[in-house]
Amino acid sequence: QVQLVESGGGLVQPGGSLRLSCAASGFAFSRHATTWYRQVPGKEREFVARISGAGGSTNYADSVKGRFTISRDNAKNTVYLQMNSLKSEDTAVYYCKRPIGDYWGQGTQVTVSS
């Protein structure tokens, strides 16, 4: 069955960096685009970034453009989200998603605070 497992979240100071990972299994990983979303309690999930199956095409929300980088290693069935210059408003639970079939991971908490 399709599984997506996020990791790498934690507590970081403003201006710091974190790298999130999304490990996938149960499907032909390189054939599918993967997206990152985030959610703050009381708000809807917000699109963060997307990467095509082969990794040649990426898209970002305006709020993270220039600070976050999405990438993937198809040999490891893993998508990454490198987050730099973190701000308090980046605090959220981060989810990865396989759009086709609407599969989500369980999420990983990122907290940006001094």
C-alpha positions in Angstrom: 0.0 0.0 0.0 1.0 3.6 -0.5 2.9 5.0 2.4 4.5 8.4 3.0 6.5 9.0 6.1 7.8 12.5 7.0 10.8 13.2 9.3 13.2 15.9 10.2 11.0 18.4 12.0 11.9 20.0 15.3 12.6 23.3 17.1 14.8 25.8 15.4 15.6 29.5 16.0 14.6 32.2 13.6 17.1 32.4 10.8 18.0 28.7 11.2 17.6 25.7 8.8 16.0 22.3 8.8 15.7 19.6 6.2 12.6 17.5 6.0 12.4 14.1 4.4 9.4 12.2 3.0 10.1 8.5 2.5 7.7 6.8 0.1 6.9 3.2 -0.5 4.2 1.0 -2.2 4.2 2.6 -5.6 6.4 3.6 -8.6 7.9 6.7 -6.9 9.7 8.2 -9.9 6.4 8.3 -11.9 4.7 10.6 -9.4 5.0 14.3 -8.5 5.2 15.0 -4.8 4.1 18.0 -2.9 4.7 19.6 0.5 1.9 21.3 2.4 1.8 22.8 5.9 -1.0 23.5 8.4 -1.3 25.7 11.4 -4.1 24.9 13.9 -7.3 26.5 12.9 -6.3 27.1 9.3 -6.5 25.2 6.1 -3.5 23.3 4.8 -1.3 25.5 2.6 0.7 24.5 -0.4 4.4 24.9 0.0 6.2 23.2 -2.9 5.9 20.6 -5.6 8.4 18.6 -7.6 7.8 16.4 -10.7 8.4 12.7 -10.7 11.7 13.1 -12.5 12.7 16.1 -10.5 13.1 18.5 -13.4 10.2 20.8 -12.5 9.6 22.5 -9.2 7.0 25.1 -8.0 6.9 27.1 -4.7 4.5 29.2 -2.8 5.5 32.8 -2.9 5.9 32.8 0.9 8.8 30.3 0.7 10.3 31.1 -2.6 14.0 31.8 -2.3 14.2 30.2 1.2 13.0 26.6 0.6 14.2 24.1 -1.9 12.4 20.9 -2.8 14.4 18.0 -4.2 14.2 14.2 -4.6 16.4 11.1 -4.7 14.5 8.5 -6.7 17.0 5.9 -5.9 16.1 6.3 -2.2 12.3 6.9 -2.8 12.7 10.1 -0.8 11.7 13.8 -1.3 13.4 16.5 0.7 12.4 20.0 1.7 15.4 22.2 2.6 14.2 25.1 4.7 16.6 28.1 5.2 16.1 31.5 6.8 13.2 30.2 8.8 10.7 32.6 10.3 8.2 32.2 13.1 5.4 32.2 10.5 6.9 29.0 9.1 5.8 27.2 12.3 3.4 24.4 11.2 2.9 20.7 10.7 4.4 19.8 7.4 2.9 17.1 5.3 4.0 15.4 2.1 1.4 14.3 -0.4 1.1 12.2 -3.5 -1.5 14.2 -5.5 -2.7 11.3 -7.6 -4.9 9.3 -5.2 -4.7 12.0 -2.6 -2.2 10.2 -0.3 -0.8 12.0 2.7 1.8 11.3 5.3 1.3 11.8 9.0 3.1 15.1 9.2 6.1 16.4 11.1 6.1 19.5 13.4 8.3 22.4 12.7 8.6 25.1 15.3 10.5 28.3 14.7 11.0 30.1 18.0 13.7 31.8 20.0 
